[in-house]
Amino acid sequence: MDLVDRIETSRFLGSEFLTWLWFKIELFEGTFDIGELGSTEVWFDTAMALVGWVDEGEKITLRGTAPSSTPEAAEALRQGKVPHKASLRMVVGGNEEYVFTFNARAFSVSGVKIPAILTEAAEEQFYERMRLLEQLDELIVSLYDEFVLLRLSPLWDGEVAPAMREWVRGKESLTPRSYAGLVQRALAQRDAGARKKRK
């Protein structure tokens, strides 16, 4: 299988990532710790497009404040649609706010708005802008790392995916504490597998 084929056969991961992020946002009410960055608020901002999992021609676009919390979004999930593109807002430490659009199929970020640059010197502004963009990259990569950790774990099929299916049906099957336990178990499984390979 060449590179293009591998890319095409893995495009579903972007939509799975966005769906998992939606699930996690609702489970933790939009606030969770992200690595060394600490407490971070994450939510879907003003627009979301969902497409049919089987037929991408089935599409719905939602606009307005918190589109993921609307009845239309919940119904689209129940009908088997998945997020294809969404605007996201992230706030780090209560004051550094990022807004961007995530395209699941291309796994790309566009329309990035970073926090205001407070320094006046041009050279300092450049370095501050680079620091803020690196921080945004760290936010996205940390979230994706957690998603991949769970997605590659046997816990995905056994516990995470069933919990997400219950969530789609409007039922709660996980608490923030039990979710954190799943992540710890997935980490332990990954580390045990790595140790086994080294022997």
SERO-4910 file (N, C-alpha, C, O; in steps of 0.05 Angstrom, whole numbers):
BEGIN
 pado doro    nc1    nc2    nc3   cac1   cac2   cac3    cc1    cc2    cc3    oc1    oc2    oc3
  Met    A     17    -24      0      0      0      0     18     25      0     35     28     17
  Asp    A     14     43    -19     31     66    -20     20     88     -1     -1     85     11
  Leu    A     35    110      0     28    131     20      1    143     15    -14    147     34
  Val    A     -7    148    -10    -33    160    -16    -55    141     -6    -75    150      5
  Asp    A    -52    115    -12    -73     96     -3    -75     96     28    -97     94     39
  Arg    A    -52     97     41    -52     97     71    -66    121     82    -81    120    101
  Ile    A    -61    144     68    -75    169     77   -105    167     73   -120    174     91
  Glu    A   -113    156     50   -142    154     44   -156    135     63   -179    140     71
  Thr    A   -142    113     70   -155     93     88   -155    102    117   -168     88    134
  Ser    A   -141    123    124   -141    132    152   -154    159    156   -153    170    178
  Arg    A   -168    169    136   -181    195    138   -204    195    160   -210    216    170
  Phe    A   -215    171    165   -236    169    185   -226    178    213   -242    185    230
  Leu    A   -200    177    218   -189    183    244   -195    212    253   -200    217    277
  Gly    A   -195    230    234   -201    258    241   -229    261    252   -233    275    272
  Ser    A   -249    248    239   -276    250    249   -279    235    276   -294    244    293
  Glu    A   -265    212    279   -266    198    304   -254    215    326   -264    216    349
  Phe    A   -232    229    320   -219    247    339   -238    269    348   -241    274    372
  Leu    A   -252    282    329   -271    303    336   -294    292    352   -303    306    371
  Thr    A   -304    269    345   -326    257    360   -318    250    389   -332    256    408
  Trp    A   -294    239    391   -283    233    418   -280    259    434   -286    259    458
  Leu    A   -269    280    421   -265    306    435   -292    317    444   -294    327    467
  Trp    A   -312    315    428   -340    323    435   -349    308    460   -359    320    479
  Phe    A   -345    282    459   -352    265    482   -338    274    507   -350    276    529
  Lys    A   -312    278    505   -296    286    528   -303    314    539   -305    318    563
  Ile    A   -309    332    520   -317    359    528   -343    358    545   -345    371    566
  Glu    A   -362    342    536   -387    340    551   -383    325    578   -395    332    598
  Leu    A   -366    305    578   -361    290    602   -348    307    623   -355    305    647
  Phe    A   -329    324    615   -314    341    634   -325    369    635   -312    387    647
  Glu    A   -347    374    622   -360    401    621   -340    422    611   -339    444    620
  Gly    A   -324    413    591   -307    432    577   -281    440    590   -266    457    579
  Thr    A   -275    429    614   -250    437    628   -235    412    636   -245    395    650
  Phe    A   -210    410    627   -193    388    636   -164    396    634   -157    416    622
  Asp    A   -147    381    648   -118    386    649   -105    375    624   -111    352    615
  Ile    A    -88    391    611    -74    383    588    -44    385    593    -32    407    591
  Gly    A    -31    363    600     -3    362    604      7    384    623     -5    390    643
  Glu    A     30    396    615     42    417    632     26    444    630     31    462    646
  Leu    A      8    446    611     -7    471    608    -29    473    629    -39    495    634
  Gly    A    -35    451    642    -54    452    665    -83    455    655    -91    446    634
  Ser    A    -99    469    672   -127    472    667   -133    487    641   -123    509    637
  Thr    A   -148    474    623   -154    486    597   -184    482    591   -195    460    595
  Glu    A   -196    503    582   -224    502    573   -225    496    543   -211    509    528
  Val    A   -241    477    535   -243    470    506   -273    467    500   -287    453    514
  Trp    A   -281    480    479   -309    476    470   -312    482    440   -296    496    428
  Phe    A   -333    472    429   -340    478    401   -352    506    401   -369    512    417
  Asp    A   -342    522    382   -348    551    384   -373    560    369   -394    562    381
  Thr    A   -371    565    343   -394    577    329   -404    561    304   -425    568    293
  Ala    A   -389    541    296   -398    526    272   -389    497    273   -368    491    284
  Met    A   -406    480    263   -399    451    262   -413    439    238   -437    444    233
  Ala    A   -398    424    222   -410    409    199   -407    379    205   -386    370    212
  Leu    A   -429    365    202   -429    336    206   -437    323    179   -454    333    164
  Val    A   -425    300    174   -431    285    150   -438    256    157   -431    246    178
  Gly    A   -451    243    139   -458    215    143   -433    197    143   -415    202    127
  Trp    A   -432    178    161   -409    161    164   -405    144    138   -383    140    129
  Val    A   -428    135    127   -427    119    102   -429    136     78   -413    133     59
  Asp    A   -448    154     78   -453    172     55   -446    201     62   -462    214     76
  Glu    A   -423    210     53   -415    238     60   -432    259     47   -430    283     53
  Gly    A   -450    250     28   -468    269     16   -490    278     36   -502    299     32
  Glu    A   -494    262     57   -513    270     78   -498    289     97   -480    281    112
  Lys    A   -505    314     96   -490    335    110   -509    354    124   -530    362    114
  Ile    A   -500    363    148   -515    383    163   -494    403    174   -474    395    185
  Thr    A   -500    429    172   -482    449    182   -497    465    203   -520    475    198
  Leu    A   -486    467    227   -498    482    249   -481    507    255   -457    506    257
  Arg    A   -495    529    258   -481    554    265   -495    567    289   -519    564    294
  Gly    A   -479    582    304   -489    595    328   -472    588    352   -453    572    350
  Thr    A   -479    599    375   -464    593    399   -467    564    407   -489    554    408
  Ala    A   -444    551    414   -444    524    423   -461    505    406   -480    494    416
  Pro    A   -454    502    381   -471    485    363   -472    456    372   -492    442    366
  Ser    A   -452    446    386   -452    418    393   -473    411    415   -479    388    420
  Ser    A   -483    432    428   -502    428    450   -531    430    441   -549    429    457
  Thr    A   -535    433    415   -563    437    404   -576    409    400   -562    389    397
  Pro    A   -602    409    401   -617    384    395   -611    373    367   -610    349    363
  Glu    A   -606    391    348   -600    383    321   -574    368    320   -572    348    305
  Ala    A   -554    376    335   -528    362    336   -531    334    348   -520    315    337
  Ala    A   -546    333    369   -551    306    382   -566    288    363   -559    264    362
  Glu    A   -585    298    349   -600    281    330   -583    272    307   -585    250    297
  Ala    A   -565    290    297   -547    283    275   -529    260    284   -524    242    268
  Leu    A   -519    261    308   -503    238    319   -519    212    319   -509    192    311
  Arg    A   -543    214    329   -560    190    331   -566    178    303   -569    154    300
  Gln    A   -566    196    283   -571    186    255   -546    176    242   -546    168    219
  Gly    A   -524    176    257   -499    164    246   -481    185    232   -462    177    218
  Lys    A   -486    210    236   -468    231    225   -445    236    244   -448    232    268
  Val    A   -422    245    233   -399    250    250   -388    278    243   -392    287    220
  Pro    A   -374    291    262   -363    318    256   -343    316    233   -325    299    233
  His    A   -345    334    215   -328    335    192   -310    360    193   -286    360    186
  Lys    A   -321    382    204   -307    407    207   -320    422    230   -344    422    233
  Ala    A   -303    435    247   -315    449    270   -296    472    278   -272    470    276
  Ser    A   -308    493    288   -293    514    300   -290    508    330   -309    500    343
  Leu    A   -266    512    340   -260    505    368   -248    530    382   -235    546    370
  Arg    A   -254    531    408   -243    552    424   -229    539    448   -241    522    461
  Met    A   -204    547    453   -189    536    476   -178    560    492   -167    579    482
  Val    A   -181    557    519   -171    578    537   -152    565    557   -160    547    572
  Val    A   -127    574    557   -107    563    574   -103    582    598    -98    606    594
  Gly    A   -104    571    622    -98    587    646   -117    610    650   -111    629    665
  Gly    A   -141    609    638   -161    629    642   -157    655    626   -175    672    627
  Asn    A   -135    657    611   -131    683    597   -120    681    568   -124    699    553
  Glu    A   -107    659    561    -96    656    534   -116    641    517   -119    616    520
  Glu    A   -130    655    499   -152    644    484   -145    640    455   -135    658    441
  Tyr    A   -151    616    445   -146    609    417   -172    601    404   -190    588    416
  Val    A   -176    609    379   -199    601    363   -188    591    336   -171    604    324
  Phe    A   -199    569    326   -190    558    301   -211    539    290   -229    531    304
  Thr    A   -208    532    265   -225    513    252   -209    487    247   -187    488    236
  Phe    A   -221    465    255   -207    439    250   -222    424    228   -246    419    230
  Asn    A   -208    416    208   -219    401    185   -211    372    190   -187    365    188
  Ala    A   -230    355    196   -225    327    203   -214    311    180   -195    295    184
  Arg    A   -224    315    156   -215    298    133   -186    305    126   -171    286    121
  Ala    A   -179    330    126   -152    338    120   -134    337    144   -109    339    142
  Phe    A   -146    334    168   -132    336    193   -115    361    193    -90    361    198
  Ser    A   -128    384    189   -114    409    187   -128    431    203   -152    428    210
  Val    A   -113    451    210   -123    474    225   -121    499    208   -102    503    194
  Ser    A   -142    515    209   -142    540    193   -156    562    209   -169    557    230
  Gly    A   -153    587    200   -166    610    212   -159    614    241   -175    621    258
  Val    A   -133    609    247   -124    610    275   -124    639    285   -112    657    273
  Lys    A   -136    643    309   -134    669    323   -120    663    349   -130    647    365
  Ile    A    -98    677    354    -83    672    378    -88    695    398   -100    715    390
  Pro    A    -80    691    423    -84    713    443    -70    738    434    -51    738    418
  Ala    A    -79    761    445    -67    787    438    -37    787    446    -29    778    467
  Ile    A    -21    799    428      8    802    433     11    828    449      2    849    441
  Leu    A     24    826    472     26    849    490     52    864    487     53    887    494
  Thr    A     72    851    476     98    865    473     97    884    450     81    880    431
  Glu    A    114    905    451    113    925    430    136    922    409    131    928    386
  Ala    A    159    913    417    182    910    399    175    889    378    165    867    385
  Ala    A    182    894    353    175    876    331    188    848    335    174    828    331
  Glu    A    213    848    344    227    822    347    213    806    370    210    782    368
  Glu    A    206    820    392    193    807    414    165    797    406    157    775    415
  Gln    A    152    812    389    125    803    380    127    778    364    110    760    366
  Phe    A    148    776    348    152    751    332    156    727    350    143    707    346
  Tyr    A    173    730    370    178    707    388    154    700    405    149    677    411
  Glu    A    139    721    412    114    716    428     94    701    410     80    683    420
  Arg    A     91    709    385     73    696    367     81    667    363     64    649    363
  Met    A    107    662    360    117    634    357    111    618    382    103    594    380
  Arg    A    114    630    405    109    616    431     80    608    432     73    586    440
  Leu    A     62    627    425     33    621    426     25    599    406      9    582    412
  Leu    A     36    600    382     30    579    362     41    552    371     28    532    367
  Glu    A     64    552    384     75    527    395     56    516    417     53    492    420
  Gln    A     45    535    433     27    526    454      2    514    443     -8    494    453
  Leu    A     -9    526    422    -32    515    409    -26    487    398    -42    469    401
  Asp    A     -3    484    385      5    458    375      7    438    397     -2    415    394
  Glu    A     18    446    420     20    428    443     -8    419    453    -12    396    460
  Leu    A    -27    438    453    -54    432    461    -66    410    443    -77    390    453
  Ile    A    -64    414    417    -77    396    398    -63    369    399    -76    348    399
  Val    A    -36    369    400    -21    344    400    -26    328    426    -29    304    425
  Ser    A    -28    342    449    -34    328    474    -61    315    473    -64    292    482
  Leu    A    -81    328    462   -108    316    460   -107    293    440   -119    272    446
  Tyr    A    -93    296    418    -92    274    398    -77    250    410    -84    227    404
  Asp    A    -55    255    425    -40    233    437    -58    217    456    -57    192    456
  Glu    A    -75    230    471    -94    216    489   -114    200    473   -120    177    479
  Phe    A   -124    212    451   -143    197    434   -130    172    422   -142    151    423
  Val    A   -105    175    411    -92    152    399    -85    131    420    -87    107    414
  Leu    A    -77    140    444    -72    121    466    -96    102    470    -93     78    472
  Leu    A   -120    115    472   -144     99    476   -152     84    451   -161     61    453
  Arg    A   -149     97    428   -158     84    403   -143     59    397   -154     40    386
  Leu    A   -117     58    405   -101     34    399   -102     14    422    -90     -8    419
  Ser    A   -115     20    444   -117      2    466   -141    -17    463   -161     -9    450
  Pro    A   -139    -41    474   -162    -59    474   -186    -47    489   -209    -55    485
  Leu    A   -180    -27    506   -202    -13    521   -221      2    502   -244      8    510
  Trp    A   -211      9    478   -228     25    460   -253      9    453   -276     18    457
  Asp    A   -249    -15    443   -272    -32    435   -288    -42    459   -312    -45    459
  Gly    A   -273    -47    481   -285    -59    505   -301    -39    522   -321    -47    534
  Glu    A   -291    -14    524   -303      4    543   -308     33    532   -329     45    538
  Val    A   -288     43    517   -291     71    508   -313     74    487   -332     90    491
  Ala    A   -312     58    466   -332     59    445   -360     53    455   -379     68    448
  Pro    A   -364     33    472   -391     28    484   -401     53    500   -424     59    499
  Ala    A   -383     65    515   -390     89    531   -398    112    512   -417    127    518
  Met    A   -384    115    490   -391    136    470   -418    130    457   -433    148    451
  Arg    A   -423    104    452   -449     97    440   -472    104    459   -493    114    451
  Glu    A   -468     99    485   -488    106    505   -492    137    506   -514    147    509
  Trp    A   -470    151    504   -471    180    504   -487    190    480   -503    209    482
  Val    A   -483    178    456   -498    186    433   -528    182    438   -544    197    428
  Arg    A   -535    161    453   -563    155    459   -574    173    482   -597    171    489
  Gly    A   -557    191    492   -565    209    513   -563    197    541   -575    208    560
  Lys    A   -548    175    544   -544    163    570   -516    166    580   -497    167    564
  Glu    A   -512    167    606   -486    169    618   -476    142    626   -490    127    640
  Ser    A   -452    134    617   -441    109    626   -413    111    638   -402     92    648
  Leu    A   -402    135    636   -376    141    648   -377    166    665   -393    184    659
  Thr    A   -361    167    686   -358    192    701   -330    202    695   -313    187    684
  Pro    A   -324    227    701   -296    237    696   -275    219    710   -254    214    699
  Arg    A   -282    210    734   -263    193    749   -259    166    735   -236    157    733
  Ser    A   -280    154    725   -277    128    712   -263    131    685   -248    113    677
  Tyr    A   -267    154    672   -253    159    647   -223    162    652   -207    150    638
  Ala    A   -216    177    673   -188    180    680   -175    153    686   -152    148    680
  Gly    A   -191    135    699   -181    108    704   -175     93    678   -156     78    677
  Leu    A   -193     96    658   -188     83    632   -162     93    620   -147     77    609
  Val    A   -157    119    621   -132    130    610   -108    118    624    -88    110    611
  Gln    A   -109    116    651    -87    104    666    -83     75    659    -60     66    656
  Arg    A   -104     60    655   -102     32    647    -90     29    619    -74     11    614
  Ala    A    -98     47    601    -87     46    574    -57     52    574    -42     40    560
  Leu    A    -49     72    591    -21     78    594     -5     54    604     16     47    595
  Ala    A    -17     40    625     -3     17    636     -1     -5    616     20    -19    614
  Gln    A    -22     -9    600    -21    -30    579      1    -23    558     16    -41    549
  Arg    A      2      2    550     22     10    530     50      6    541     67     -4    527
  Asp    A     55     14    566     81     12    578     89    -17    581    112    -25    577
  Ala    A     70    -34    589     75    -63    592     82    -75    565    100    -92    563
  Gly    A     68    -67    544     74    -77    517    102    -68    508    116    -83    495
  Ala    A    109    -43    514    136    -33    506    158    -48    521    178    -55    509
  Arg    A    153    -54    546    173    -69    562    176    -98    551    198   -109    549
  Lys    A    154   -109    543    154   -136    532    170   -137    506    185   -157    501
  Lys    A    167   -117    489    181   -116    463    211   -113    468    227   -124    452
  Arg    A    219    -99    489    248    -94    494    262   -120    504    286   -122    501
  Lys    A    247   -139    515    259   -163    526    266   -183    503    276   -204    509
***
